[in-house]
Amino acid sequence: MSFRLALGLLLALALSGCDFAPFYRPPAVALPSQFTDAEGASGGALAPQGQWWRNFGDPRLNRLEDDVDAANPDLAAAYAAYEASTARAAQAVAGLFPEVDFGGMLSANKQSANRPLRSKTQPTYYGANQIQAGVASYELDIWSRVADIVKAAKATAEASNDALADARLSLHAGLARDYVDLRGLDAQAELFANTIKLYQSALDLTRERLNAKIAPPIDAERAETQLETVKAQASDLALRRTALVDAIAELAGRPAAGYRLAPEPAPMVFPRRPRTAPGELLRRRPDVAEAEREAAATSELIGAARANMYPKFTLALFGGTQDTALRLLDPINTFYTVGPSMTVPLFDANLRQEEVKQAEAQAKQAAERYRSTVLNAVREVQDYLSALRWLADEAQQTEAAASAAKKALDMSMALYRDGAASYLDVVTAQDAALDAQRAAIAVNTRQLDAYVGLLLALGGGWWSPTVSKENKLAAANH
């Protein structure tokens, strides 16, 4: 068989090579047709947009969330990781093509007079000049080993894009939760400010009655105890608020020192819950998409590991011109080397077999991780839907309790003024009224937190398959 015929056959094999990677399809997960406790969802279908926090209708929250995209260093680091992953994928694609190098060398040389085996005809001084170019070693991808590595690298880059989207979603949700908690503390701060005024009035009343000899000294002590206790609670509330403002500053990419957010005690708007089905999470949640792409990548690496068990064919093509002088352009000084080579694995102490087993085990691990991620996504949505259902009932109950406690406090104060009740009854009513009002505010905050959690669990909005060049820190098209 002639050299040209052999080379042609090798090239034909390379073009029609087989692939040892298993046929891939996303791991199957059995899902119900709908969520429990989803009947109360009054909104429309899931909106195709990524700025889900705008559902709360809070301009300041919107501005803070914009700062996350613009200045958060963790998001910038996640984008850098995505860029590195796409660069690795591009490097893998380069393996499908031959690498052509060009070089040259000029040198003047002197041989030792006593060099071993030197003949008498060899010159003492000589030049070694060369121009060269070619392909040192190009793998003929007969078994699709390189192609499988490229597919795995591309799937890994897609997973990195999903990881970027997941990081962005988590950072936005973290800021939204901190902001909701901050607004809850502002509502409590307003409650404490009003309560301090009321308790101060009650203390003044007990002192007037004490001076008029119609109340015992213990009434004034009890009233002062109530007042100072509430002031201490207000101070603790201010401390917690400071920590939340600092956390928001960090998420917004701002130094905490000197960062301020004015109190805003007005209640936030409850967003409408969208209608959704469990299957939609498979294409909406970036962590689910990331796990699926990782499963795809590990499946392709099985093919690469199996291909290592078969002969490897490479092609070398090298040529140029060389001379002891500078006649490098003279045709008689040209040279070349061209031809295929083959490496056949004979003995490796089961190394390649174990590499295949490792790749298969990693693929199984990735598939089970994908199923776990899907089940976790469904659980999270179900948890928040159930929380919103029961928190709605709890909110009505705490509001009713707060209203009743307020009436009881007003009645106790009226009876105390008239001398028909002791101040101990007033203290009891004050404690009950404050606890009930704080519980109502806390339930309201928990409802808002649950809405944030639900929007996070639903994957926020639709994510772009590629990162926008105009906004490199955003993984979604706004």
Buried (B, 14 or more C-beta within 10 A) or exposed (E): EEEEEEBEEBEEBBEEBEBBBEEBEBBEBEBEEEBEBBEEBEEEEBBEBBBBBBBBEBEEBEEBBBBBBBBBEBBBEBBEEBBEBBEBBEEBBEBEEBEEEEEEEEEEEEEEEEEEEEEEEEEEEEBEBBBBBBBEEBBBBBBBBBBBBBBBBBBBBBBBBBBBBBBBBBBBBBBBBBBBBBBBBBBBBBBBEEBBEBBBEBBEBBBEBBEEEEBBEEBBBBBBEBBEBBBEBBEEBEEBBEEBBBBBBBBBBBEEEEEEBEBBBEEBEBBEBBBBBBBBBBEBBBBBBBBBBBBBBBBBBBBBBBBBBBEBBBBBBBEBBBBBEEEBEEEEBEEEEEEBEEEEEEEEEEEBBEBBEEBBEBBBEBBEBBBEBBBBBBEBBBBBBBBBBEBBEBBEEBBEBBBEBBEBBEBBBEBBEEEEBBBEBBBBBBBBBBEBBBBBBBBBBBBBBBBBBBBBBBBBBBBBEEBEEEEBBBBBBE
